[in-house]
Amino acid sequence: MSFSIGIVGLPNVGKSTLFTALTKKQVDASNYPFCTIEPNVGVVAVPDNRLEKLTNLYNSEKTVPTTIEFVDIAGLVKGAAKGEGLGNKFLSHIREVDAIVEVVRDFENNDIVHVHGKIDPEGDVNTINLELILADLETVDSRLEALVRQTKSSNDKDLLKNIEILQNLKKVLESEEFAINLEVKKDDFKFIRQLSLLTYKPVLYVYNVSEDDVNASNENRKTPNLAICAKLEAELSTLPEEEIKEYLTEMKIEQTGLDKLIVESYKMLELITFITSGPKETHAWTVEKGTLAPQAAGKIHTDFENGFIRAEVIKWQDLIDTGGEQQAKEKGLMHLEGKEYEVQDGDVIYFRTA
């Protein structure tokens, strides 16, 4: 299963600079609108200090972190929903991602042109969000019109229910709210997801600030949000790992802004990590919250899901604290779990299969 985060924003807000830092993959970040036309894609490792500790415990030959995909999407402008700028091309790329990181410019630099001629973070957020809402309104209106036509020849209950959902979505969007704010029954999620609405995706706002403002107050910012200096993060990403650690120690911070962004993006998708660990390999695996043990086993190999018997589960911290698997078992910290066990973040699991 691949999960992707779309990086969006107005032109010249630092999206491509941030993407370059994230992936250490050079993309053209020139100072002019619409430099990014086709989306750039990069897969990055999710920072997880548990893996290093387990690797050392088992003396694993290899460590495999879990990953997440970031997509750098072309800059959006006012009127995109009506075809301005790259218009529908931009919007179609957003439809393909699972969540959105919205980069907002919050720094002054006379050498970098702002598409609206002034620095106005919240105004920029409103511009982007409105374009997403208008695009979704068009989608909802079109689908609603099609379903209403179908009622002339059918009174199917599901059809009428879907029409009601669309009417409620339209009300939310017309009030300039995101579709994700609509409260619906769990059974209705499937229909809404089929619409591929832009505003039904979770959003994290990233304010691209100057180095001096990274720790500034966030009272006036959209939430959830992070403040990151993309220029500083891009510079750090070119340094050797040891120098980055020295910088973090000197600045008395635990994580770079990029690491925070990756972790928050992972959480935004409601993903968790379970781990398999041994002498050959310590491996992190991604599943959605609520995944049961057999389906988690299937992430490793489909045969593991089909032949699932039970799971031997130890919390990663218990393994570290006791000094090893055998010691954890002796203290009763290993649990045998069956097919109904819901995997938890940080579980170290050994699957027994037929």
Sequence and secondary structure as in RCSB ss.txt:
>XXXX:A:sequence
MSFSIGIVGLPNVGKSTLFTALTKKQVDASNYPFCTIEPNVGVVAVPDNRLEKLTNLYNSEKTVPTTIEFVDIAG
LVKGAAKGEGLGNKFLSHIREVDAIVEVVRDFENNDIVHVHGKIDPEGDVNTINLELILADLETVDSRLEALVRQ
TKSSNDKDLLKNIEILQNLKKVLESEEFAINLEVKKDDFKFIRQLSLLTYKPVLYVYNVSEDDVNASNENRKTPN
LAICAKLEAELSTLPEEEIKEYLTEMKIEQTGLDKLIVESYKMLELITFITSGPKETHAWTVEKGTLAPQAAGKI
HTDFENGFIRAEVIKWQDLIDTGGEQQAKEKGLMHLEGKEYEVQDGDVIYFRTA
>XXXX:A:secstr
   EEEEE STTSSHHHHHHHHHT      SSTT   S EEEEEE   HHHHHHHHHHT SEEE  EEEEEE   
  TTGGGT TTHHHHHHHHHTSSEEEEEEEE   TTS  TTSS  HHHHHHHHHHHHHHHHHHHHHHHHHHHHHH
TTT   HHHHHHHHHHHHHHHHHHTT  GGGS   GGGHHHHHHTT GGGS EEEEEEE GGGTTS  TTS SSE
EEE HHHHHHHTTS HHHHHHHHHHHT SS HHHHHHHHHHHHTTEEEEEEESSSEEEEEEEETT BHHHHHHHH
 HHHHHTEEEEEEEEHHHHHHHTSHHHHHHTT  EEE TT B  TTEEEEEEE 
